[in-house]
Amino acid sequence: MPTNSLPVAGLTPAPAIGFDGRGLAATSFAHLREATADGVGILRPSYGPGEQTALEIVKGIAEQYGLATAWDGAANLVITLAGLQPDMPFVLCGSHLDAVPQGGNYDGSAGVMAGLVCLARMRAEGVTPPRTLKLIALRGEESAWFNKPYLGSSALFGQLTEQDLALKNQATGQTLADCMRECGADISRISQCEKLIEPGSIAAYFELHIEQGPVMVARGFPVAVVTGIRGNIRHRSVRCVGEAGHSGAVPRWLRRDAVFATADLISRLDEHWRVLLERGLDLVVTTGIIATNATEHAMSRIPGEVEFSFEVRSQSLETLEAFYHLMRTECRNIGKARNVEFQFDRRLDSAPARMDGTLVERLRTLSKQLGLPTETIPSGAGHDASIFANMGIPSAMIFIRNENGSHNPREAMDLDDFMKGTELLYHALLETK
Amino acid sequence: MPTNSLPVAGLTPAPAIGFDGRGLAATSFAHLREATADGVGILRPSYGPGEQTALEIVKGIAEQYGLATAWDGAANLVITLAGLQPDMPFVLCGSHLDAVPQGGNYDGSAGVMAGLVCLARMRAEGVTPPRTLKLIALRGEESAWFNKPYLGSSALFGQLTEQDLALKNQATGQTLADCMRECGADISRISQCEKLIEPGSIAAYFELHIEQGPVMVARGFPVAVVTGIRGNIRHRSVRCVGEAGHSGAVPRWLRRDAVFATADLISRLDEHWRVLLERGLDLVVTTGIIATNATEHAMSRIPGEVEFSFEVRSQSLETLEAFYHLMRTECRNIGKARNVEFQFDRRLDSAPARMDGTLVERLRTLSKQLGLPTETIPSGAGHDASIFANMGIPSAMIFIRNENGSHNPREAMDLDDFMKGTELLYHALLETK
């Protein structure tokens, strides 16, 4: 009978007693997919029915393996394996089970399933961990349903405001408070911003997740250790205002062309970006939206205005602020040089989250011992791990190689890669003392 | 009693016999404005009622001054003052009397009124020109009504196709053929593409027009001589196609960002433009329209495509072709460097028209003698003069300073400037032998 252990150098090999982690994962992923398929992708609305289905499937599997299950005050599922020191802070792993509309099967569920395979294996193999281990299957991580992410984890730490609870499901119009209540969450405590869990009771938080970008495929890493979760500074709308005019009749020196000015800005930011990357900074810059004013633009009219979005992301708050400052400075420079004005709507901030340095190093050491790459990678997308990290809980993430990005049904995670990451998580959970 | 002559060096001063050209112009412009006002601007649809009103006002004034009037085969108004050599090709001046919706009072009418003042003055002052002089008040110059410009002049040279005649008035839906017929045009000959006038019978064509750009205001020229009418090469739609992706999760080296690629293109074209202007080439470059795909763009999504328009204008066909080639080359360079593709719709061409070198020099010499600036300027907008020039008729244009551009009710031509240009036209008509 095959074991799912990788060749391990310097670690006790997992005994071959017949626990089939790979088979468990394959069966469970297939079960999740079937139970929540919507014809195109996966339908698991945050604090909604498909998410509930997924949670119950996970609960059922855990119970088959003799693991204790419970619902926490925010209606997240918690699976527990008692350790040798039950009074010490416990080690938590987990991820989320909701998905964006027409989402993929692995975004979120991979982390829950990895934790489930680890705890089930310990149970099946009779391994008692030094600390109590808990797996949390979180709700409401995706912002697609309520325009706000990390609902299940934020609720645990008293971080949902009255306004948040009044947010409406984009599909049904039902409020978040109602949806949470229907799922069994303790709305009276949540609406008081009570902490439902003491951060000090959690010794560490581990989250395994598929990579949502193309880096690991491009560089050939099945598994990588995440160094931090990028924060961002954004403007939904920057307007460059110049002056419209006859495209044939106004020479270059008299133009106040909003499109040429904006192209100049983007090109300058691109060059700054290139140089800052060479200096080793973590940075991505995006203008996802750009448009001239459709009520007055024309092929033969010098564009008098153009509207665009701006986003900079980095793991470093200093880099975010420095690049934002650079952008505003370039807007002023271009404004003077081209006689245009850049007008900004409200600045939106999202703080970056650093993964715990000790845990990152531990994961890299374990990776080396397991024959896996020791490469690190930033997370560009947000994760519940940022909520735990920003509550002061030492947190770490493992990324699994995945093709075609996430938030679409073409997500493609290889089960071999998943099992490598799960093996890494297994040892990390046991090593956290 | 004041005369309207400017100080003239080396030209016979106009005798002071009481002809008040300035008064005639002021009264006539006011009459035109009142008769065709629509509450916001001026309403003179091509081959339509307001244009007819304007033509009849001009016809009435001409007849008051004893000038012969007639309608040609395209229903343009022709006013004649016989010269000393009636069998020689005649000298023609003119412009148009239609206007865009909510247009200004001077775009077109300035040139007709200038010719009228010149011929009326000769008549009033008993001056017989060497060649017969004709003033043509053209119809249908603006493309706003039938999506095609230069209708009245094109009809004269058999250049309206069956498709053109089937074009519909954008406001009423009536066909061009019907509108022309109602105005008295000889549709049977026009639809056969017959020439209604022999190009060889026209010795020269002069057109005075307000400047539609800001150059003369900025440089302080009341009058300028036009060197040529810019042609253009255009694409209504260029699509830059890259790959969409999560803005946080895809690093710079793996991006195929359509907006950054297009900004790069525009910035490179801007720099080429700047350098080519320093080399003395005539060139304007415009991207009047740009937009990411609204069905899929988002602030946090790397834009996978962007669509934009491209236009280059120049008086020189060589410059147009060279810049177009440069643009296509840069698209290929950027395509390779950034892993995107630029896709082009049909290329649209409009040929430039050169003004006649001898006439341009004559106008500059006369300007010097009249104490006016001898500056030249390209025409970025199109004019009927391009139709005459491209029929091989020596053609020239005089621009009058005008604030706030054209095609809007805020056109602002100073009557003093107009009279300076009219004085220049007067001498040019008499000097063309």
Interface residues (C-beta under 8 A of the other chain):
Chain A: E211 Q212 G213 P214 V215 A218 R230 N232 R234 R236 G245 H246 S247 G248 A249 V250 P251 R252 L254 D257 V259 F260 T262 A263 D264 L265 I266 S267 D270 W273 R274 L277 V284 T286 T287 G288 I289 I290 A291 T292 A294 H297 A298 M299 S300 R301 I302 P303 V306 S309 E311 R313 S379 G380 A381 G382 G405 S406 H407
Chain B: E211 Q212 G213 P214 V215 A218 R230 N232 R234 R236 G245 H246 S247 G248 A249 V250 P251 R252 L254 D257 V259 F260 T262 A263 D264 L265 I266 S267 D270 W273 R274 L277 V284 T286 T287 G288 I289 I290 A291 T292 A294 H297 A298 M299 S300 R301 I302 P303 V306 S309 E311 R313 S379 G380 A381 G382 G405 S406 H407
